[in-house]
């Protein structure tokens, strides 16, 4: 009898706790939708993609069993604001 009462009371507390988080879940879903909308929006800034710029160069090397990777970024030409 005591085990059954314990399970019933514990289940009731858990259900009440889950129900109280309902509005927060809706707010979190709405916030996630806004974030993914921002991420999927194309940028108006020139990112240098295409044949204009070489974006980065990787150099892999191994010295005494330790593997290293060097990344070198090419500087884009400066843009003057009018």
C-alpha positions in Angstrom: 0.0 0.0 0.0 2.8 2.4 0.9 4.6 1.7 -2.4 1.4 2.4 -4.4 0.8 5.7 -2.5 4.4 6.7 -3.1 4.2 6.0 -6.9 0.8 7.9 -7.1 2.1 11.0 -5.3 5.4 11.0 -7.2 3.5 10.6 -10.5 1.3 13.5 -9.5 4.2 15.8 -8.7 5.9 14.9 -12.0 2.8 15.6 -14.0 2.2 18.9 -12.3 5.9 19.9 -13.0 5.6 18.9 -16.6 2.4 20.9 -17.1 3.9 24.0 -15.6 6.6 24.0 -18.3 4.0 24.2 -21.2 4.2 27.9 -21.7 8.0 27.9 -21.6 8.1 25.1 -24.3 5.9 27.2 -26.6 8.2 30.3 -26.1 11.2 28.1 -26.8 9.7 26.8 -30.0 8.9 30.3 -31.2 12.4 31.5 -30.4 14.0 28.6 -32.2 11.9 29.3 -35.3 13.1 32.9 -35.3 16.7 31.9 -34.9 16.5 29.4 -37.9 14.7 32.1 -40.0 17.7 34.5 -39.3 20.2 31.7 -40.1 18.5 30.8 -43.4 18.2 34.5 -44.6 20.9 35.1 -47.3 23.5 37.7 -46.3 23.8 41.0 -48.1 27.5 41.1 -47.3 30.0 39.9 -49.9 31.5 36.8 -48.3 34.1 36.4 -51.1 32.7 33.1 -52.5 33.4 32.3 -56.0 36.5 32.8 -58.2 37.3 36.3 -56.8 39.0 35.2 -53.6 40.9 32.3 -52.3 39.2 31.7 -49.0 41.6 29.5 -47.0 44.5 27.1 -47.5 45.1 24.1 -45.3 48.6 22.7 -44.7 48.9 19.4 -42.9 52.2 18.2 -41.4 53.3 15.5 -39.0 56.3 15.9 -36.7 57.4 13.2 -34.2 53.9 11.6 -34.4 52.0 14.8 -33.8 49.8 15.9 -36.6 49.2 19.6 -37.0 47.0 21.6 -39.4 47.8 25.2 -40.3 45.0 27.3 -41.8 45.9 30.4 -43.8 43.3 33.0 -44.8 43.8 35.3 -47.7 43.1 39.0 -47.1 40.3 40.4 -49.2 40.8 43.8 -50.8 39.7 46.7 -48.7 36.4 48.4 -49.5 36.1 52.1 -49.2 32.8 53.5 -48.0 31.4 56.5 -49.9 
